[in-house]
């Protein structure tokens, strides 16, 4: 892969991160894309996105794919996400957008990630299908009440 392909891939990834920030903002979260996300700074512990609603903190590592497939997540990314979430008192997710399929964003709690034999993590197609949708995330934040709360 040459440098121009890498630049294009990163630009598309940043575009998806900004897309998710706009979506979460429209739903009521205070949110931002971390300025160092995607950088080569190995010592930073920034997630791609931080979203907050009334003191509830959600942090996201964003992954995209052109098609449904198993998505691999490096251990160091999950470790950084866990560390940030722990320090912030929040929840950590891998946010996944499949570009070539009519599928909404999916949010996989990091505790549900599957381990690989190499020590990294993966999200299978099945796990992706079971992931939280935006409405589930809003409910978890307390922004939308479950119908059973009215009984």
N, C-alpha and C positions, 0 to 999 in steps of 0.2 A: 504494500500500500504506500503510495507516494504522499508527499507532504500536502498536496492540494486535496487529496481524498480525506486525509485526516482533518484538515481545516473544515471541509464541507461537513463531515460527520459531527464535529464538535459544534459547528454553527447550528445544525439541525437539532442537536441535543439541547443547546441553550434555548432554541426556539420552543421546544417542548416544555422545558422548565418554566419559561415565561408564560406559556399557555396555561400551565397548571396554577401558577401564581395568580393570574388574572381570574381563573375560574374560582379559586378559593376566596379571593378578595370579593368577588361578586356575591358569594354565598355568605359573607359576613366576617370572615377571618381577617385578622391583621396578619399579613404575611409578606415574606420577601424571599428572594433568591439570594443565597449566601454569596458574597462577592468573590470568595475563593473557590467556589465549587467548580470542579473540573480542572483546577490548576494542578501543577506538578508539585506543589508544596506538600511534602509528605508529613510534616509535623502538624499541620492544621487539623482540627477536629470538627470541621464544618460540614453540616449536611447540605444537600443541594437546596432544600427549601425548609423554612421554619414558618409554621402557621400557628397563630394563637387566637383563642376565643375565650374571653372571660376567665383568664388564668389557666386555661387548659392548653397545653403545648403539644404540638404534633410536629415531628421532624421526618423529612422524606429524602430518600435517595431515589433519583428518577432513572428509570430504564425504559428504553423504547426498542421496538423491533418492527420490522417490515411485515412479519407474519407470526402466527402463533407457533411457538416453539419453546423448548426449555431455555430459560434465561439464567445465566450464571452470574453470580455476584461475588467478587473477591472478598476474602475474609477481612482484609484491612478496611474495606468500606463499611462492612457490617459492624466491625469493632468501633470505628469512629462514630457511627450512627448511634450505637448503644451508649457510648461514653457521653455524647452530647445530650441524648435523651435523659440519661441518668442525672447529669448535672442540672438539667433544666426541669427535672421532675415531670417529664413528658413521655409520650409514646412514640415509638419509631416504626416506620413503614418503608417498604419499597413500593414506590408508585410506578405502575407499569402502563404504558400506552402502546397498543398494537396499532400501527399506522395503516396497514393494508387491509384491515378487517373492521367491520362496523361494530366495534366494541368500545364501551366507555372506559375511562380510567379505572384501574383496579388497584387496590391498596392491600398489600400483604404485610401483616404484622411481622416484625422480624423474628418473633418467637416461633412462627410457623414455618420459617425457611427450612429447607432440607439440606443436610450436610452432604458434601461430596467426599469421595475417598481422598482427595488431595487437601481437605481441610477448608475448602471454600464452601459456598452455598449455592443452591439452585432453586428455581421456581419452575416446577413442571407445568405443563398445560392444564392438568387437573387442578393443581393448587391455584393457578391463575384464575380459573373459572370459579373457584370457591372464594376468591379474594373479595374484600369489601368494595362495594360501589360507593359513589359519592354520597348517596342518601344514607348509607350505613355509617359513613364517616361523620356526617352531620348529626346523626342520632347519637353516636358515641360522644360527640362534643357537647351534647345537650342542646343543640340548636333546633332539633326536631324531636317532638315527643312521640313515643311509641303509643299506639292506640290503647294499649293495656293500661297506660298511666291515667286514663280517664275513668277507669272503673271505680 
